[in-house]
Amino acid sequence: MPSFPKKWLWVVLALAFAVPLLQPILPDVVSNYRLFLVSTMIIAAIAVLGLNLLTGFNGQISLGHGAFYAVGAYTAAVLMDKLNVPYYATLPIAAVVCFVVGFLFGQPALKLEGHYLALATFALALAVPQILKYKWLEDLTGGVQGIVLSKPEVPFDIPLNEDQWLYYYCLITMVVLFWAANNMLNSRSGRAIMAIRDYHIAADTMGINTARYKTVTFGISAAYTGIAGALSASAIAFVAPDSFNIFLSIKFLIGLVVGGVGSLTGSVVGGIFYVLVDNSAQAISTFIKNDLGLQFDLSAYTIFGLLLIILMYLMPQGIVGGVYILVRRFRRG
């Protein structure tokens, strides 16, 4: 998949860091709610990136990354609620816990390929919310009631409100994680990971330890998604088992396919798409019923499905791949 040009990358990052500074000038455009919405898009982009590292770059299909998201969220929530650990210190701990969980799950998953692996991860996504409700863990996880947290406080008396600080906190985390992923994929290990995706028998013949790379990639992928879950716990200030149902994993997969499989930029686009559709489903349904006069009550999942079908017909390589092809055709013309 194509990568984002570096000169434009710096422009986008500069604009992203300048957005909260425009709030006094454009209070209606850059409101606290919209900053919070963009923060959730950033978190979703990190989660989609975690899935992309496993599925897009290593070729292992997963339908259960919502489980790692839940583990990361609950790790952060329990640490903050029970042990008074600062919210920023929960990120590396959640990453380590999710890496271990992903690595251990990746060991038996080595014997599975294709749709068998997808079904195994699907079962994991179904099991984790039920485990979090288990009565013996209620004192720790809060059971079906979940855990209520406090929103991240602004440190060092920085002149920002909570939503502005949350935006910068999520943005800086995303930049660091994407930089680390880009460096890893451009290294010798990254080339080995992608070689396994393209033709694992040839990679094994050339001396690549496919079993080790697959399990480590599974762990790294889970760690990325777990960090997104930990950020989500801090941003929303609440975790509950029903928030991490199987549809969350499916949304991550839809975001990956729509944004662009095997593309770092596609992970960002996929995260934006997932959050926008999730938050605009009711407005789209109301528009169809009131303005177009069509008596259809569309749920978020229906809209996800319709948009996915349309985009797969128009842009089978995802939005990033489709835009790249259009730009290349325009330049040739």
C-alpha positions as CSV (number, residue, x, y, z in Angstrom):
1,M,0.0,0.0,0.0
2,P,1.2,3.6,-0.6
3,S,2.6,5.7,2.2
4,F,1.8,9.3,3.0
5,P,4.3,11.7,1.5
6,K,6.6,13.1,4.3
7,K,6.2,16.7,3.3
8,W,2.4,16.5,3.7
9,L,2.8,14.5,6.9
10,W,4.6,17.3,8.6
11,V,1.9,19.8,7.4
12,V,-0.9,17.5,8.8
13,L,0.9,17.1,12.1
14,A,1.4,20.9,12.4
15,L,-2.3,21.5,11.7
16,A,-3.3,18.8,14.2
17,F,-1.2,20.3,17.0
18,A,-2.6,23.8,16.2
19,V,-6.3,22.8,16.3
20,P,-6.9,23.5,20.0
21,L,-5.2,26.8,19.8
22,L,-8.0,28.0,17.4
23,Q,-10.7,27.5,20.1
24,P,-10.7,31.1,21.3
25,I,-11.0,32.3,17.7
26,L,-13.5,29.7,16.5
27,P,-15.3,28.5,19.6
28,D,-18.2,27.0,17.7
29,V,-16.0,25.1,15.2
30,V,-13.4,23.9,17.7
31,S,-15.7,23.2,20.6
32,N,-14.8,20.9,23.6
33,Y,-17.2,18.2,22.3
34,R,-15.5,18.2,18.8
35,L,-12.1,18.0,20.4
36,F,-13.3,15.0,22.5
37,L,-14.7,13.4,19.3
38,V,-11.4,13.8,17.5
39,S,-9.7,12.3,20.6
40,T,-11.9,9.2,20.2
41,M,-10.9,9.1,16.5
42,I,-7.3,9.1,17.5
43,I,-7.9,6.2,19.9
44,A,-9.8,4.3,17.3
45,A,-6.9,4.9,14.8
46,I,-4.4,3.3,17.3
47,A,-6.7,0.3,17.8
48,V,-7.0,-0.1,14.0
49,L,-3.3,0.2,13.7
50,G,-2.9,-2.7,16.1
51,L,-5.1,-4.9,14.0
52,N,-3.4,-3.7,10.9
53,L,0.0,-4.8,12.1
54,L,-1.4,-8.3,12.6
55,T,-3.7,-8.6,9.6
56,G,-2.5,-6.1,7.1
57,F,1.3,-6.6,7.5
58,N,1.6,-10.2,8.9
59,G,-1.5,-11.8,7.2
60,Q,-3.1,-13.2,10.4
61,I,-6.8,-12.6,10.3
62,S,-8.3,-11.5,13.7
63,L,-12.0,-11.0,14.7
64,G,-11.2,-10.6,18.3
65,H,-9.2,-7.4,18.8
66,G,-12.0,-6.0,20.9
67,A,-10.8,-8.4,23.6
68,F,-7.4,-6.9,23.8
69,Y,-9.0,-3.4,23.8
70,A,-11.1,-4.6,26.8
71,V,-8.0,-6.0,28.6
72,G,-6.1,-2.7,28.1
73,A,-9.1,-0.6,29.2
74,Y,-9.7,-2.7,32.4
75,T,-6.0,-2.9,33.2
76,A,-5.9,0.9,33.2
77,A,-9.2,1.2,35.1
78,V,-8.3,-1.2,37.8
79,L,-4.9,0.4,38.3
80,M,-6.4,3.9,38.6
81,D,-9.4,2.9,40.7
82,K,-7.8,0.4,43.1
83,L,-4.1,1.4,43.2
84,N,-4.4,5.1,42.4
85,V,-1.9,4.8,39.6
86,P,-1.6,8.0,37.5
87,Y,-3.4,7.7,34.2
88,Y,-0.3,8.2,32.1
89,A,1.5,5.4,33.9
90,T,-1.2,2.9,33.0
91,L,-0.3,3.0,29.3
92,P,3.0,1.0,29.5
93,I,1.5,-1.4,32.0
94,A,-1.5,-2.0,29.8
95,A,0.9,-2.5,26.8
96,V,2.9,-5.1,28.7
97,V,-0.2,-7.0,30.0
98,C,-1.8,-7.1,26.5
99,F,1.5,-8.1,24.9
100,V,1.7,-11.1,27.2
101,V,-1.9,-12.0,26.6
102,G,-1.5,-11.7,22.8
103,F,1.8,-13.6,22.8
104,L,0.3,-16.5,24.8
105,F,-2.8,-16.6,22.6
106,G,-0.5,-16.5,19.6
107,Q,1.2,-19.7,20.6
108,P,-1.7,-22.1,20.1
109,A,-2.9,-19.9,17.2
110,L,0.2,-21.0,15.3
111,K,-1.5,-24.2,14.3
112,L,-4.5,-22.2,12.8
113,E,-4.6,-20.4,9.5
114,G,-7.2,-18.3,7.7
115,H,-10.8,-18.6,8.8
116,Y,-9.8,-21.1,11.6
117,L,-7.7,-18.4,13.2
118,A,-10.5,-15.9,12.6
119,L,-12.9,-18.2,14.5
120,A,-10.5,-18.7,17.4
121,T,-10.1,-14.9,17.8
122,F,-13.9,-14.5,17.4
123,A,-14.4,-16.9,20.4
124,L,-11.9,-14.8,22.4
125,A,-13.9,-11.6,21.7
126,L,-17.1,-13.4,22.9
127,A,-15.4,-14.8,26.0
128,V,-13.7,-11.8,27.5
129,P,-16.8,-9.7,28.3
130,Q,-18.3,-12.7,30.0
131,I,-15.1,-13.2,32.0
132,L,-15.2,-9.6,33.1
133,K,-18.7,-10.2,34.5
134,Y,-17.7,-13.3,36.5
135,K,-18.8,-13.0,40.1
136,W,-15.4,-13.9,41.5
137,L,-13.9,-10.9,39.7
138,E,-16.6,-8.4,40.7
139,D,-14.6,-6.8,43.4
140,L,-11.9,-6.1,40.9
141,T,-13.8,-5.3,37.7
142,G,-17.1,-4.0,39.1
143,G,-19.1,-6.7,37.4
144,V,-21.9,-5.6,35.1
145,Q,-21.8,-2.1,36.6
146,G,-18.2,-1.5,35.5
147,I,-15.9,1.1,36.9
148,V,-16.4,4.9,37.0
149,L,-13.2,6.9,36.7
150,S,-12.2,10.6,36.8
151,K,-11.1,12.3,33.6
152,P,-7.4,13.0,33.2
153,E,-6.3,16.2,35.0
154,V,-4.1,18.7,33.3
155,P,-0.6,18.5,34.7
156,F,2.0,21.2,35.6
157,D,-0.7,23.9,35.5
158,I,-0.7,24.0,31.7
159,P,-3.3,26.5,30.5
160,L,-5.6,24.0,28.8
161,N,-9.0,22.6,29.7
162,E,-9.5,18.9,30.2
163,D,-10.7,18.2,26.6
164,Q,-7.8,20.1,25.1
165,W,-5.3,18.2,27.3
166,L,-7.0,14.9,26.4
167,Y,-6.6,15.8,22.7
168,Y,-2.9,16.5,23.0
169,Y,-2.4,13.4,25.3
170,C,-4.0,11.1,22.7
171,L,-2.3,12.8,19.7
172,I,1.2,12.6,21.2
173,T,0.6,9.0,22.0
174,M,-0.6,8.2,18.5
175,V,2.4,10.0,16.9
176,V,4.9,8.0,19.0
177,L,3.1,4.7,18.3
178,F,2.9,5.3,14.5
179,W,6.6,6.4,14.5
180,A,7.5,3.2,16.3
181,A,5.4,1.1,13.9
182,N,6.9,2.8,10.8
183,N,10.4,2.2,12.1
184,M,9.7,-1.5,12.9
185,L,8.1,-2.1,9.5
186,N,11.1,-0.6,7.7
187,S,13.6,-2.7,9.6
188,R,14.8,-6.2,9.0
189,S,12.1,-7.6,11.3
190,G,9.4,-5.7,9.5
191,R,10.5,-7.1,6.2
192,A,10.4,-10.6,7.7
193,I,6.9,-9.9,9.0
194,M,5.7,-8.9,5.6
195,A,7.5,-11.8,3.9
196,I,5.5,-14.2,6.1
197,R,2.3,-12.5,4.9
198,D,3.3,-12.7,1.2
199,Y,4.5,-16.3,1.2
200,H,5.2,-17.9,4.5
201,I,6.7,-21.1,3.0
202,A,9.3,-19.2,1.1
203,A,10.0,-17.1,4.2
204,D,10.5,-20.3,6.2
205,T,12.8,-21.7,3.5
206,M,15.0,-18.5,3.7
207,G,15.6,-19.0,7.4
208,I,12.9,-16.7,8.9
209,N,11.6,-18.1,12.2
210,T,8.0,-17.8,11.2
211,A,6.6,-19.2,14.5
212,R,8.5,-16.6,16.6
213,Y,7.7,-13.7,14.3
214,K,4.0,-14.6,14.2
215,T,3.7,-14.8,18.0
216,V,5.7,-11.6,18.6
217,T,3.6,-9.8,16.0
218,F,0.5,-11.1,17.7
219,G,1.8,-9.7,21.0
220,I,2.8,-6.3,19.5
221,S,-0.6,-6.0,17.8
222,A,-2.4,-6.8,21.1
223,A,-0.2,-4.2,22.9
224,Y,-1.1,-1.4,20.5
225,T,-4.8,-2.2,20.8
226,G,-4.5,-2.5,24.6
227,I,-2.9,1.0,24.7
228,A,-5.9,2.3,22.7
229,G,-8.2,0.6,25.3
230,A,-6.3,2.3,28.2
231,L,-6.6,5.7,26.5
232,S,-10.3,5.0,26.0
233,A,-10.7,4.3,29.7
234,S,-9.1,7.6,30.6
235,A,-11.0,9.5,27.9
236,I,-14.5,8.2,28.6
237,A,-13.9,7.8,32.3
238,F,-15.9,4.6,32.4
239,V,-15.5,0.9,31.6
240,A,-18.2,-1.8,31.5
241,P,-18.1,-5.3,30.0
242,D,-21.0,-4.6,27.5
243,S,-18.9,-1.8,25.9
244,F,-16.6,-4.5,24.5
245,N,-18.9,-6.8,22.7
246,I,-18.2,-8.6,19.5
247,F,-19.4,-5.7,17.4
248,L,-16.4,-3.6,18.6
249,S,-14.0,-6.1,17.0
250,I,-16.1,-6.1,13.8
251,K,-15.9,-2.3,13.7
252,F,-12.1,-2.4,14.0
253,L,-12.0,-4.8,11.1
254,I,-14.4,-2.6,9.0
255,G,-12.2,0.5,9.8
256,L,-9.2,-1.5,8.6
257,V,-10.7,-2.6,5.3
258,V,-12.2,0.8,4.6
259,G,-9.1,2.7,5.4
260,G,-6.7,0.4,3.6
261,V,-5.2,-2.9,4.6
262,G,-1.4,-2.8,5.0
263,S,-1.3,1.0,5.2
264,L,-0.3,3.1,8.2
265,T,-2.3,6.0,6.8
266,G,-5.2,3.7,6.2
267,S,-5.3,3.0,10.0
268,V,-5.9,6.7,10.6
269,V,-8.6,6.9,7.9
270,G,-10.2,3.8,9.2
271,G,-10.3,5.1,12.8
272,I,-11.9,8.4,11.6
273,F,-14.5,6.4,9.5
274,Y,-15.4,4.1,12.3
275,V,-16.0,6.9,14.9
276,L,-17.8,9.2,12.3
277,V,-20.3,6.5,11.3
278,D,-20.8,5.3,14.8
279,N,-21.6,8.9,16.0
280,S,-23.6,9.9,12.9
281,A,-25.8,6.9,12.5
282,Q,-28.8,8.4,14.3
283,A,-28.4,11.7,12.3
284,I,-28.2,9.8,9.0
285,S,-31.3,7.8,9.9
286,T,-33.2,10.9,10.8
287,F,-32.2,12.6,7.6
288,I,-33.4,9.6,5.5
289,K,-36.8,9.5,7.3
290,N,-37.5,13.2,7.6
291,D,-35.8,14.9,4.6
292,L,-36.0,12.1,2.1
293,G,-39.4,10.7,3.2
294,L,-38.2,7.1,3.3
295,Q,-39.5,5.1,6.3
296,F,-36.3,3.2,7.1
297,D,-34.9,3.0,10.6
298,L,-31.2,2.4,9.9
299,S,-29.0,1.3,12.8
300,A,-25.3,2.0,12.9
301,Y,-24.5,-1.6,11.8
302,T,-26.8,-1.2,8.7
303,I,-25.0,2.0,7.7
304,F,-21.7,0.4,8.3
305,G,-22.7,-2.5,6.0
306,L,-24.1,-0.2,3.2
307,L,-21.0,2.1,3.2
308,L,-18.7,-0.9,3.3
309,I,-20.4,-2.4,0.2
310,I,-20.3,0.9,-1.7
311,L,-16.6,1.6,-0.8
312,M,-15.6,-2.0,-1.7
313,Y,-17.1,-1.5,-5.2
314,L,-15.6,1.9,-5.7
315,M,-12.3,1.5,-3.8
316,P,-11.5,-2.2,-3.4
317,Q,-8.1,-1.2,-1.9
318,G,-9.6,1.1,0.7
319,I,-9.9,4.8,0.8
320,V,-6.1,5.4,0.9
321,G,-5.4,3.0,-2.0
322,G,-8.3,4.5,-4.0
323,V,-7.1,8.1,-3.5
324,Y,-3.5,7.0,-4.4
325,I,-4.8,5.4,-7.7
326,L,-6.9,8.5,-8.5
327,V,-3.9,10.9,-7.9
328,R,-1.6,8.7,-10.1
329,R,-4.2,8.7,-12.9
330,F,-4.6,12.4,-12.6
331,R,-0.8,13.0,-12.8
332,R,-0.6,10.7,-15.9
333,G,-3.5,12.6,-17.5
